[in-house]
Each structure stands twice: as structure tokens, then as C-alpha cells.
Amino acid sequence: MGKRLKMATIGGGSSYTPELVEGLIKRYHELPVGELWLVDIPEGKEKLEIVGALAKRMVEKAGVPIEIHLTLDRRRALEGADFVTTQFRVGGLEARAKDERIPLKYGVIGQETNGPGGLFKGLRTIPVILDIIRDMEELCPDAWLINFTNPAGMVTEAVLRYTKQEKVVGLCNVPIGMRMGVAKLLGVDADRVHIDFAGLNHMVFGLHVYLDGVEVTEKVIDLVAHPDRSGVTMKNIVDLGWEPDFLKGLKVLPCPYHRYYYQTDKMLAEELEAAKTKGTRAEVVQQLEKELFELYKDPNLAIKPPQLEQRGGAYYSDAACSLISSIYNDKRDIQPVNTRNNGAIASIPPESAVEVNCVITKDGPKPIAVGDLPVAVRGLVQQIKSFERVAAEAAVTGDYQTALVAMTINPLVPSDTIAKQMLDEMLEAHKEHLPQFFKQAKTVAGN
């Protein structure tokens, strides 16, 4: 089997970690991870210890020789690693709650990866990812970076554009969730369903759907459009159904996040109502996380609890561990990931990050060319790509005006005036995690 692998997971105290551990256990026969280092920051120490203890019980129960190491020292974890996975949240769920609540005051959707919330999650996250890459270049230059941290598309864009790190893949559970949803609608096993995915992270379309190699796109769109049937969605996005004629006219399968763009008024009304009653999604998740960590503390628990799927992260372990195993074993199977476009989607710059089906090899993902996106969806995808690029530039430079342009060109933001008001309030709210925007002010104060 060759040498045993070292894997480092940044954000190891995440509630998702048991998914990852389950995936590694399931694939140990083909992916010989000998050491899994779970890394967190001091504020996450308690969660890291709870999750780490569960991870140790899981590998012991499974009888696989994976050593679990817990550390607050990122550099120690990275040293000599073969694979690095990132699944952290700068500012925690409290920051996400601000991303959701502040835009609602301005009549704008507040969401983790879309609109103003997606911009600010990117502004907080990208500098940290770039810092991790600097450590990787020194301590594990041959390692692959597998990023789950949202906004995964914008993060991948920033890594490809502002570092020399080519061994990076962005990963999302939306495509696998869509495939599972379609299989359920068709009443078949998911391995019989194949979807040609193309677009961006949380902006991906199913261009063609196949069952046992036979195209069934039209049939699936009819099923998804049926008003009495639950469609293809996720735990964290309400299923409002679709206008059937719109979906049939679109002729491709949208992802759950497209509801924010095609059903903006309904989604905003839903968010405003939820914020008044049960709380924003971040506030709901805070409660879910409390319950999960109480479960994780149980010394008799030695498997991933089924309640984790309520968290919205279902299928992450399969997506992540399939990807890592396919790279390690040069499987050359097809998986949808975020990678450099290289001409796969004709209307997106070749150097930009896209989410598209790829052949997964030992040299990484090889994107499968789809040509141009249908004209009906092309413009929206290009607009979001412009937003991601300008947002990534703002994250790296800390330039206020660039951040304002990013905020304003996002299709969920109605005007430059509202964009500026939200930007100012959100910069102040997240000041602690956005040093790049406040460095000039500090210099002046120091004088």
C-alpha cells in the first residue's frame, strides 16, 4: 500500500469533522491515512477536544490504525502533510449571524455565501487561506489543499489568482446533494444518475441529467417543477417550489442557491419572517451545534450521529474523501469540483475558478469542456464571476472602494447607496476580523 499518509484539517473542531472521519474509515483500504491532525484556534479548543475524542472512539471502534492528533499549532500539523483540508469559519457563527441580520435591515437578503454576507465571509476568509498557503509552501510544498471553507468559489479564485499554489481544489456538497435529490425524485439509486455540472460554486447548473446513460433532463425538470412535489434543495434553504413554466423554459436544472436570484422577493420575505420568529439560519445552527456537541460528548458514541445531516453538510465526507482517494489513487473518475477553468466554460476567463465536472487524476482535476453556457443563464454566471473577482481583490488589498464596487455589482444589492450603507455597517461590525481594511487608521493613530 506504500507509505501512510498525513492529513491536516484546519478547523478540526468543526461539527462536520465526524463526517470526514467516517469517510476516511470507510476508505482506509484504499486511502491509508496514518495520521489525522485536527487543528483549531484557542477559542475552539473545547470543541476540538470534544470532536477529537469522538474521532478517536470512531477509529478505535472501526479498528483502523489512524492516529488522531489534536493541536492549536497549525505549523506542527502542516509539517510534512500530504493533504490539507480547510473547513473553518472566521468569527464563528456570531459573524455569520451579523452577515445575515445586517442586510435584512436594508431590505436585502442576508445569506452566508450570497450577496453582502458572501462578500464579508470572503473578506474575512481569504487572508487566512493565503496565510495557510504561505505555511504550506514552507512546511508541505507537495501537499494538496482541499478547501471546503465557504465561499468556496471565491476562495479558490483568490488562491489561483494571488498565490503560486496549483494543488488546490475547492469542494462543495451542492452537486452531490442535487444528484441525490434527483435520484430520489426518480426513485433510483444515486449511482445510476449522472449530471453534467457547470457554473460556479453555489451558482452551478445541471446542464444534462442521465439515468443509466440515457438523457432524462426534461423528465427531471418536469418532476422538479411539479407544484405538489418537494424539489431538489438543502437543509439550509427553504423549498419554495418553482414557477413550472420558468423552469421548463430554462431547460437546465438550477441549484438550490439559485432561489436567491430567481425568487428574491419570496426568499427575502421568508428570511425576514424567520429572523422575527425562529431566528436567522446562523442562530438556528447555533442551537443545532449545541445539541450536536452534547451528543458528541457521550463517551458511548463511537459513530457519526445521524442528526449531523440536519446541519446542512450532508455528503461532505463522501465528496471530500472520494476526491482525496481519487487524487491519491489516480482513479480518473468524474467529480464536480472548483478548479481553474482552462477553457472548460467558454464564457469564463481561462484562469478563473469554476465549478465543473472534472476527471480526477494524480495531477489533480482535469475540467471537462462544456463549451458555452446556455444564453439564458450565462449572464448571471458572468455577473457573479465579476463579483467574486472584485471581492477577492478587495480581500487581498483591503481597499474600501474595491469592496464597495464588489458589494454594488452583486445582483442581490439594489443600489450603490444601500451598498455603501451596508458596507460601512458591516465593516464596523466585523472590524476585529478585517485588519486589512483598518491598517491605515492604525498607522495614523500610532503617529
N, C-alpha and C positions, 0 to 999 in steps of 0.2 A: 504493500500500500504506500510505501515511501514515507517521507517524514511526516510527523504530526504537526498540524497547523496551529498557529497562534492567531487568535481573533480578538480584537479590542472593540468594545461597544461603548461609545461616548453617549452618556445619558442612560447609563446602565440601571439607574433607579427607576426608570420608566415603568408604568403599569403594563407596557407592551412586552417587556423582556421575557416573561414566561412563554409568549408565542414563539419568540426566537429560539429559546432553549428547547422547546418542543420540536421545532423544525430541525435543529441540529441533532437531537436524539434520534429522530426518525430517519435521518440520512447518514448516521455515523458510519454505516457500512461503505458509503461512497465518498464521504467528506470527513476525513479523520482529524477533526478539531481536537487537539490535545489540551489546549489552554484557552479558556474564555475569560478575558479580563473585562469586568464591568466597572466603568469609570463614572464618577459623578463629582459634583462640586460640594463644598461643605454644607450648603443649605439642603442638599439632597441626601445627606449621609444616612438619616434614619430610613428613608425609603430604599436606599441602596442596600442597607443591611437586611431589610425585610425581604426584598426581592432576591437578594443574593442567597439568603438562607433557603428560600423556596427553590431556587435554581439548583442548589446543592442537593436538596432532597429529591428533586426530579431526576438528576443524573444518577443518583445512588439507586433510586427505585428502578430506573431503566437498566442499570448495570453496565453503563458505558463509561470508559475511562477519560471523561472530560474533567479537567481541573478547573474549578471556578475561583477566580481571584477577584477580590473587591478592593478598589483603591480610589483615593482622591487625587492621586498623582498621575495625570494624563500621560506625561512623558514616559513614565515607567511602563505604563500599559502599551504605549505605541512602540516601544523599542523592539525591533525585530518582528513586528506583526506582519502576517501575510494578508489579512483582510481587516479593514476598519469599517465599522458601521456607525452611523451617526443618527441619533433619534432624540435630540434634546430640544428643550423649549426655553429660550432666553426670557427670563422674567416669570416663568411658570404660568400657571393657569390664571393668576391675577392679571398678568399682562394681556392674556387673551381676552379676559373679561372687559378690559378697557378698550381693546380693539373692537369689541362687539357693541359696547354701550355708547361710546362717544359718537360714532357716526349716526346712531339712531336719533340722537338729539337734533341732527341736521336733516332728518328725513332720508338718510342714506343707509343702505344695507350695511350692517356690521357683521363681518364674517372672517373666519380665521385666515383664509388664503385668497379671498376675492375682495376687490375694492380697497378702501382705506386700510382695513385690517390686514389684508395680504401685503400691502405696501409696508406697513410698520413691522410686520413679522419678518419680512425680508431685510429691512433696515437694521433690525436687531440681530438677525441670524448670520448674515453674510460675513461681517467682520470676524465672527467667531469661527466660522468654517475656514476662512482664509488663514486664520491663526493656527488652526489644527493642521492645515496643509503645510504650513511652514515647519511645524514639528515633524510631520511625516517625511518631508524632504530630507530632513536630517537623520531621523531615527528609523524609518522603514521605507526607504525610497522606492522599493519594488512592490509595496502593498497596494491593493485595490481599495478605493474608498467607495463604499456603498451607502448613499445618503437617503434616509427616509425623512429627514427633517424638512418640514414644510416652511415656505412654499418651495417644493422640490424642484420645480421647473426653473424658477428664478435663481435658486441656489446653484443649480447645475450650470445655468447661464453664466453666473458670476465666476464660478470655478474655471470654466472653459475660457472665459474672456480675460480674466485677471491673474491666472496662475499658469504654470507650465505643467500642471497635473493633468495628464491624459487618462490615467487609470481611475476614472471617476464614472459612476453610474448613479443616476437618480431613480428612485423606486417609489411606486405608489400602488396602493391596493385597489384603486378605482377600476382599472381594466379587468382585474381578476374578479372583482365584485360584479361587474357588468356581465362577464361571461357566466358566472354562477347564476345571476338573475335571469339571464336568457335561457339557460338550461332548465331552470325551474319553470319558466313560462311554457317551455316546450315539453316539460315532463320527461327529460332525459338526463343521463349522467353528463357532467360538465366536460369530461374528456372527449365527448363526441362533438362538442361545439368549438368552432374556430371563428375568431373575429379579426378582420383586418383593421387594426387601430392606427389612427394618425391624428396628429394635432399637437397640443401642448398639455402639460400637467394640469389637471382639473379643467381642461378645455379640449379633451380628446373625443374623437368621434369614432363610432364603429362604421366603417365605410361599407363593408360587406360582412354578412353573417353566413356561416356554413354549418350544416348539420351532416355529419358523415361525408363531408366533401361536396355536398350539394348546396348551392346557394339558397338561403331561405330569408334573405333580408326583408323582402316585402311582407312575408308572413309574420316575422318577428315585430316589425313596425306596427302592423295591424294589431298584434297582441298587446304591445306596449300602449298603443293609442286607445285601447278599449276602455271606456269610462268606468266599467264595473270591476276592473282588474287592477291589482296592485302592480305598479311598473317596476322598472329597474332602478332602485335607489339605494341609499345607505342609511345606517342608524342615525347619522348626524344631519341628514337632510330630509325634511318633511316631503312625503309623496303627495303632491297636489294633483297628480294626473296631468295629462297634456291635452291641448286642443287637438282632437284627432286629425282634422284636415291639415293643420300646420305640420304635424309630424309626418303625415303621408306625403305632403308636398316637399318636405325637407329631404326625404328619401335616404337619410342616413340616421344612425342611432346616436342621439346625444347622450352625454354622460350626466349623472345626477346634478353636477355643479352648473350645467347649462340653465337650470331653472332660474339661477340668479340673473341671467341675462335675457332669457326669453319670457320670464314670468316675474319681472322685477317688482311690480306693484303687489302681487299676491305674496311673494316671499317677504317683502318689507312689512306688509300687514301682519303676516304670521310672526315675524321677529318682534315687532312692537308689542303684539299681544302676549307673546311668550315672556318678554322682558318684564311685563307688568305682573304676570301670574307666576309661572314656574321658574323664571329666570332665563338668562341667555344660555346658549349651549355650554359656554365655559363654566357657568355656575352649576348647571346640571351635571357636567362632567366632574366638577369638584366633589359633588356628593357621591357620584358613581365611584370615583377614585378612593374616597374614604372607605366605602363598602368593600372595594376590591382589596385594599391593603389590610383591612380587618380579616378578610378571608385568607390572604397570603400569610398572615401571622400564624395561622393554625399549624402547629407542629405536625399534625397528621395529614396535612395537604401535601401531596407529592406529584400532582399533575397540574396542568393549566386549567383553572376553573372555567366552566362554560360561560359564566357571567361576563368574562372579558369581551365576548363578542358584542355586548351591549355598548362597549366603549367606542365602537366605530372603526376599530382597527382589525376587523376580521380578515383573515387570509394573509396578513403581513408575513407570518413565519414561512408560509408556503412560497410566497413571492420572493422573499429575501433568500431563503435557504436554497430554493431552486436556482436562483440566479448565481449564487456563490458556487454551488455544486457544478453548474454548467460551465462556469469560467474555469474552475479547478480541473474538471474532467474533460474539457474541450468537447462538450456534448453536441454543439451545433443544433440545438433545438431553438424554437421560436418563442420569444417572450417580449411583451411590450415594456420598454424602459425609456428613461430620459437620457439622451446621449447627443453627441454632436450630429447635426443634420446630414452633413456631407452630401447634399443634393437629394436626399430621400423625399422631401416635400419641396416641390419646385418653387413655391411662392414664399419660402422662408430662407433667409441667408444661410449659406452652407456651413458657416462657423457657429451658428446659433444652436441652442439646445432645443430639441423637440421630443415629444413622446410618441414613439412609433414602434411597430413590431421590428424586432432585430433577430438575427441569427447570433446566438451567444457562443463565443469561441474563447479559447485560452487567451487570445489577444483582446478580448472584450466584445462588446456588441457591434455587429455589422448591420446598419439600418437597411431595411428592405424598401426599395424605392416604390412610392405610390404615385409619382407624378404630381399633378396639381390637385389641391383640394377642390371639391365642388364649389362653384362660384357662390352658392347660397351661404356657405359657411366660411369661405376664405377670408373675407374682410374682417370678421370678428376675431379670427385666429391671428391675423396680422396685427390688429389693434392691440391685442393682449401681448403679443410678442414685443411690440414697441414699448408698452408699459413695463414689461419685465426688464428690457434692456436699459431703459432710462432709470428704473428703480434700482437696478444693480449698480449703475454708475453713481447714483446718489448714495447708496450704502457704502461704496468704496471711498468716495471723495468727501462725504459729509457736507455736500453743497446744498444749501437751502433751496435755491432756485431750481436746481435739478429735481429735488424732491417734490417741489410744487408742480413742476411740469408732469412728473410721473403721476401724481395724485389727480391732476386735472384731466389727463388723457385717458384715465381709466373709464370705461363706458358706464360704470355704476355711479360716477360722480357728476352731478348736473351742471356745475359751473366753476369757473376759476375762483370766484368769490367764496363759495362754500368750501372749495378745496383749500383755500388759504386759511379759512377759519378752523377747519378740521385739522389741517397740518399743524397750526400753531398750538392748538389744544393738545393734540396727541404727542407732539414733540415734548411739551412740558410734562405731560403725564408719564412719558417713558424716558425722561431725561437720564435717569440712572443707567439705562442700558444703551444710550446713544451718545457715547463720548465724542464720536467723530463730528457731531453737529455742534458741540459746545466747547471745542478746544480753543477757538479764537477768544471766546468770552473769558475762559480761564486765564489765558495769557494776559489779557487786558487787566483782569482783576489782580493778577500777580504783580503787575507793574505798580 
